Amino acid sequence: MDLATIIGVLAAFGLVFMGIMAGGPLTLFLDMPSVFITIGGTFGIIFINYPMRDVFGVFGVIRNVFFAQHRDAQGLIPTFVDYASRARREGILALESAAEDLGDPFFKQGLELVIDGLEPQAIREILETEIEHIEQRHIKGADILNSVGTYAPAMGMVGTLIGLVQMLQSMSDPSTIGPAMAVAIITTFYGAVMANLIALPMAGKLTMRSREEVLEKGMIIEGIMSISAGDNPRIVERKLHSFLAPALREQVAGRPRGE
């Protein structure tokens, strides 16, 4: 569970809810025609823009916003240093048992390719292709959410225009102008909430998670290639340090070997 996401959702919706309740009853902001226009219209546009399987697939991607595996990129460095030492001391086949115990499929695949004796260029191409496909899957989910963030306010404005047209048709009765105007503006409110409290923040979190995963996998590729080349463990460590911020490098330097 991502605590930051949960806190953000509770704070954003909680404060908006408190603001609404401070000014009047919640029922003032409930209007079913506005829901149909804004939410229904937005998802209709999304189905026009994207294949159905991609739209339904985004619900699985959204799970990554709330549930994400903690990525300890700096923790990979001692592991690679240990593997490089064992490979130089005992030979690359000594890493077979280590590969079987790896829980990361990407890391396991790379190490198995090295053990199988593939050419370094072939190993790099296979792993980089895997990263490209991962990026494409992540980008697709974030792109759909960004589209929701774009179209929801637009559909809210469409609902507002519909409400204004209906209001202008009843100008002869001044008592109906205020309520009609309120209902017209509610659709804009719904669109703004969908975009700025839901879709765009989720897209941003998915983009950030994708960058973290790509960085980690880029580090894994560099470590795999160093083992394949038979690099000295100290050289492996220095290469992988380049992926980390200076503060994280100091933390890695303070870890015991093999941790």
N, C-alpha and C positions, 0 to 999 in steps of 0.2 A: 504494500500500500504506500502510495506517494503522499507523505504528510503535507508537503507544500501545496499540492493540488487540492487536497481536502480542505486545508485552512483557507485557501484562496476562494474556493467555491462557497464555503460557509460564510466567509466575510463579505464577499460580493453580493450574494443573494440575501444574506441576513441584513446588511445595511440598507439595501434597496427596499426590502420588506419593511424595515423599521421606518424608513422615510415615508413609505406609503401610509402605514398605519398612523403616523404622527399627523398626517394631513386629512385623514378621513377613512372610511371603511374600505376594506379590500375589494368589496363588490364593485366599487367604482371602476376598477381596472379589469373587470371580467366582462368580456364581450365576445360571444361565439362567432358572429360574422367576421370580426377582426381576426380571430384565430384562424378561421378558414382561409381568409385572404392572405394573411402573412405567412403562416406556417405551411398551409396547404399549397399556396402559390410558390413558395420557395422550394419545397421538395419537388413540385412539378417541374420547375426549371432545372433542378439538379438531374432529374431523370432524362430531361431533354439533352443535357450536356454530357452525361456519362452513361456507359453501359450499366444495365441493372445489376450485374454481378459485382461491379465496382462500388455501386452505391450501397448495396447490402453488405459488402465486405468492409466498408468503413466502420461499421459498428464493432467489428472485431478489433480494428485498429484503435478505436477510441479506448478500448480496454487498457492499452499501453499508457494512456494519460494518467490513469488512476493506479495501475499496477505495473511496476517496472522493476526488472532485476537490477540491483546495484552493481555498477560497473567500476571495479577497482583496477583501472588501467595500470597504475603504478605497481600493483601487486604482481603483474605479469613479469616484471623485470627480473626479480630474484628467481622466478621459475625458469626463464630462458637462460639465465646465467648458469643455473644448475644443470639444465639440459645440455648446454654447450660444453660444460666441463665433463659431463659423462660421455658425450659423443667423442670428444678428443681423447679421453682416457681409455674408454672401452670400445669405441666404435659406434657408428650410427645405429646398428641393430640393437644396442643396449637400451634404446628408447622405445622399443616395442611395447614393453609393459607399461611405460608411462603414457603412451598414446591410448592404450585401452582404458586407462583410468580417467582420462580427461572428460569432463562434463560438457565442455564447449565443442559443439560439432564442427565449427569452423577451424578452431585450433587443432582438433583431432585430425580433420581432413588434411590440413597442411603438413602436420608431422608425419602422417602416414605416407604422403606423397614423397617426402624426403627419404623415409625409410625404404620406400619402394625403388628409390634410385632414379627418379625422373630428373630430367635436365632442369637446372635452375630457372631458365626462361619459361619453360612449360609450367612449372609450379607457380611462378608469379602470374602468368596469364590466367591459369585456372582460378586462383584465389581472387585476383582482381575482377574477373568476370562475376564471381559470386558476390563481391561487394557491390558491383554495379546493379545487380538484380535486387539486392537488399535495398539499395537507395531508391530504386524505381518504385518498389512496393511502398516504402515510407512516403515518398514524394506524392504518390497518388492519393493516399489518405489525407495528407495535409492539404493537397490541392483542392480536394472536395470540400473540406471544412473552410478553406479560404473562399471558395465559391459561395458557400452558405453565408459567410460573413459579408460578401459583396451583395448578394441578391436579397437577403432578408430586409435590410433597410429600404431597398428599392421597392419591394413588395409592400412594405409598410407605407411608403409614400403613395403607392397606387391605392391602397385602402383609404388613405387620408383624402385623396382626390375624389374617390367614390363617395365618401361621407360628405365632403363639401358640396358636391353636386346635389346630393339628396337634401342637404341643409338649405341650399339656395332655392330649392323648389318649395320650401315651406316658410319662406321669409315673411309671408303674410301673418304668421303667428309668432310674434317675438318671444313668447315663452318657450318655444321649442328650439331656439337658436343655440342657447347655451348647452343643453344636453347633447344636441346633435353635433356641435363642435367638439365636445369632449369625446364622444364616441369616434369621431373622425381621427382625432389625434392619437387615440389608443393604438391604432394600427402602427403608427410610427414608433410608439413606445415598444410594442412587441418586436418590431424589426430591429430596433437598437439593442434590446436585451438579447435576442438571438445571436446577433453579430458580436457584440462587445463583451458579453458575459459568458458566452458558450463557444461559438464556432471559432472565432479568431484566437482566443487564448489556447484552446485545444490544439489548433493548428501550430501555434508557436511552440507548445510543449512537444508535439510530435517532431517538429523540425529540430529542436534541441536534442531530443533523444536520438534522432537519426545521426546527427553530427557526432554525438558521443560514441555511438556504436561503430561508425565508420572510422573514427580516430582509433578506437581500440583494435579494430580489425586491421587497420593499417600498421599498427604496432606489431600485431601478430605476424603479418606478412614479413616485416623487416626482420623480426626475430627468427622466423622460419628460414628466410634466405641466408641469414648469418650462420645458422646451424648447418645448412646445406653447404655453405662455402667453407666450413671448418674454422670459422673465426675464433680468435682467442676470446675467452669469456669476458675479459675486461673491455675488449672492443665491442662485443655484443651489448654490454651494459651501457657504454657511451653512446652507441647508436640509438638505443631505445630511450635514453634520457632526453634526446632531442624532441620527443613527442610530448614531454611534460613541461609544465610551468616550473620556474625556478624553485618555488616553495615546495612543490611536490617532489622535485629532485632531492631536496634536502631530507624529506621524509624517507625516501627510498634509501638514501645513503646511510640513514640511521637504523635501518632494519638489519637484523642478523642474517647471515647467509642461509639460504634455504628456506626462509620464512615465506 
